[in-house]
């Protein structure tokens, strides 16, 4: 195993480009795996000194034969202690606008990522114009984004401090990209006070989704909704 002790920097943090990327440790491990430590992506100018994203540890497994052919396919991705900060400026600009300086010469390649496992992930959103702050804390996110395999994503964590679980299953990403026929999906969301299930199809050509929806909530949540929208407090949703 070889270790690179120097920092790697991509870009200059200028508007329209990916911010400065600092990697404090990069190890070449066995089985074509790269181990990365303390990765930080700087925010664009005018968004403060806090990084746009940071990763404590990550292991990326690549296919060397595909890489030599010019196709980057990730056979696996594991990361932990991840934090992403989304922020809007007073003029409405977002710190996530990392558009390339020049249009790509060829269309983007299909997403091809094997098993994914992210642990201890925090997503923060701040909009000073609306005095709005939101946070999503995930204990774990797992799944697979292979183009020819059915989509599977699962996450468990907290939204603004409330525990929740979400599971998404669907057709292949290749079928979604081709958009030749409606794409099937199933979504399940559960929290301590409510649940939601949706199953149906998405027509990418028309931008339309058709699905069956089921939902439920405890009496306290239903009472709050009834008071807000002026409906009978005894009304329940598939509870």
Phi, psi and omega in degrees: 000135179247145182239133176259118185266357181269159178277143175253129183234126177242134178076182181231012181071021181275157178303139178084000178233159175298134182295175182298130183247115181249128177238114183278336179215133179223113182250141172262112184256180179285167178059037175056043179245138176252131177251126185241137178233139175055063178268135180225134175246119184288150174283158175298166177302157178075009178241021176084182184270345181295137181293152174295319180209152176216147180227128180287306181220146177208145174234122182244125178254122184244161175259108186297323180297317178294322180297321178293335178271004179087012180241119181269111178239123180270119179279349178181151179216123175232136180208156181215160179054062184253137176223129179237128181247114176258128185216141175255146175273174181297335180268006177096351179294147179251145181284002178263006181277089179248053181291144178295150181294329180233148178296143181296146181287335181225157180297151181298145180284161181291146176292130180217090181232127180288210182304133179245137175216109179246131181238142178054067180251132179237127177243122181242142179229132181223127177232101183295337181294324180253009183050044185249131174226130179227155179215145176232118181247121182249127172288322180201141171232128182223157179163195180211140181237041176287136185296331184256007178250150176302140180291134176218121176223139178218140178218153179219127181182216184220139175247116185050039176090351181265128180295144179205159175225141180223140177224131180233127176233145181201184177288190181285152176294330177297317179293322178296322181290320179292325178058030181280342178207162180304140185262122183281147178209160175217129183234133176230129179229127180227137174227183182291338186238355183202165176213157180211138176226137178221136179217130181178213182224155177238125178262101184293330181294322181263348184068035183236147176236138175239126184203159171266138185234133174231141181209158179203158180206162179282171187298326181295315179295317180297320178297320178294318178296319180297318180294323183289320185258001174071038177250170182297132184291344180275353180288134180233158181250099175043042185278000000 
